[in-house]
Amino acid sequence: MPEEVLFETETKQTRAEVADYLRQVADKLDAGDPVTLAAGGQSTTLDVPERPTFEVKVERETSKGGGNPELSIEFELEWPEGGGGDETLSVE
């Protein structure tokens, strides 16, 4: 399925700044409020349903030149546009 990027930003931040940003998003989710993401001249507002699919992924990327690998962690919420998800999440 083709992907249309509606919002994207990438900045270097301290761990504390990242944690604060994630807390703000978490507070909006917990309250059931729309989540607005804004950076520079772009912004988007999302109404996250009660039960979205939540994906956590950790990746190691190696460069073709043999440099140091790069680690990443991604948190993704996903749901059908115009509808809600029905996945159950468990932490082990």
KATAGI-V229756 format. One record per pair of residues at least 4 apart in sequence whose ideal C-beta (glycine too) atoms are under 8 Angstrom apart, sorted by the first residue. I is the first residue (numbers start at 1). J is the second residue. Records with the same first field share a line. If there is no record, write none. Layout:
I: J ; J
This chain:
6: 44
7: 37 ; 39 ; 42 ; 43 ; 44
9: 37 ; 39 ; 40 ; 42
11: 39
13: 17 ; 18 ; 21
14: 18
15: 19
16: 20
17: 21
18: 22
19: 23
20: 24
21: 25
22: 26 ; 75
23: 27
24: 28
25: 29 ; 35
26: 30
27: 31
28: 33 ; 34 ; 35
29: 35 ; 48
32: 50
34: 45 ; 46 ; 47 ; 48
35: 45 ; 46 ; 48
36: 43 ; 44 ; 45 ; 46
37: 43 ; 44 ; 45 ; 46
38: 42 ; 43
39: 43
48: 52 ; 77 ; 79
49: 79 ; 83 ; 84 ; 85
50: 84
51: 84 ; 85 ; 86 ; 87
52: 77 ; 78 ; 79 ; 84 ; 85 ; 87
53: 77 ; 78 ; 79 ; 85 ; 87
54: 75 ; 76 ; 77 ; 78 ; 87 ; 89
55: 74 ; 75 ; 76 ; 77 ; 78
56: 73 ; 74 ; 75 ; 76
57: 73 ; 74 ; 76
58: 71 ; 72 ; 73 ; 74
59: 71 ; 72 ; 74
60: 69 ; 70 ; 71
61: 69 ; 70 ; 71 ; 72
62: 66 ; 67 ; 69 ; 70
63: 67 ; 69 ; 70
78: 85
79: 83 ; 84 ; 85
80: 84 ; 85
